[in-house]
Amino acid sequence: MECQKVKNTTLCNCSYGGCSRMGVCCDCLHYHRRQGQLPACYFPADAEKTYDRSVEHFIEVYQKRKHL
């Protein structure tokens, strides 16, 4: 499968401007997995802007929103 970087970039919600993996989802997923994290696309925009991509933060965000 060929990477569709241009299309992927329009869908990517990563707010880290210097990210070399933006639009290259397979590289992004592998990078964050090695770090024990989730990529930006798993987070709502306000939570993504904290740059806390930890699994714990993901769980916390969705547990809080579940109770709203």
ABEGO torsion letter per residue (X at the ends): XBBBAAAAAAABABABAABAABGBAAAAAAAAAAAGBBBAAABBAAAAAAGBABAAAAAAAAAAAAAX
